Amino acid sequence: MTARGWFLFSLMSVIWGIPYLMIKVAVEGMSPSGVVFVRCALGAVLLLPFALRQGGLGRVLRTHWRPMLVFAGLEILGPWWTLTDAERHLSSSTSGLLIAAVPILGLVASRAFGRYLGAAEHLGARRLTGLGLGLAGVAVLTVPHLSGGDAWSLTEVLITALGYATAPLIVARHLKQVSTLQLIAPCLALAAVVYAPAAAATWPATAPTAQVWVSLAGLGVVCTALAFVVFLELIREAGPTRAVVFTYVNPAVAVGAGVAFLGEPLTAGILLSFGLILAGSFLATGAAGAGASSPRTEGPAETRDLADERPGSPSSRI
């Protein structure tokens, strides 16, 4: 990989590793609906011009509006709110590690629903081992919290992860020919419209602090709009397979950021769960033979989709 490729790789490792920290800060001064609205609105404003520039956005919306609506619900409308609401009670480290279980849940979702969507996954010994390790990591992380008041927040993060894991199945079946920008930009715009009333109703009476505004700006500009642009460039530079490897680094960045900037504890349980989830994701998303080719291909605008990967492979979309 070239020096430019390594730079983009390092940038993506950070960009999609820090949103948990930013969400944790932002939700201290604004409601979950307000956080989601600002993030989606900023992302839509910045990405829509590029999506329009590709041409044919109206045709894409007319042709694919149904699966795009389902994708928006599974990827953004539901998950971004549940994740943000959960971080009112959970540490950013815990949230980041639980989201790292997306590949594990993706494998289960693909196995359960893939035959209806034409994207079923074969479970060999390697993937079953990865599935077991990943679920063990989730258990190590969640069980200590179940006796307290965080059970619902943990459930919200797992709901988020399930949405992230299921959404690629919709893409694989119905949206393979839609480019990344023309898929994401309208979905962000829709989410902003949906959350606008709730954001207005829960807008804080006093102005949020500078830290909250910086976090909101970072979520919308850096972790949403810039992230997708950089990701596209990384895919062009390094190829779709190597491009998604950075997602294995994201959980470490999430934990490190929480420890360094928020003083969150780095416990033995966190380290153990990180190792189990990482190993499980690696094994569960490994190639299962010649039949494990990717269902996601280049879009019509000569750009790769979000990731040329199997449904449920690590994406760290947050």
Helices and strands as residue ranges (DSSP letters): H 3-15, H 19-26, H 32-54, H 57-72, I 73-77, H 79-86, H 92-99, H 102-117, H 125-142, G 143-145, H 151-174, H 180-201, H 210-217, I 218-226, H 227-238, H 240-243, G 244-248, H 250-262, H 268-284
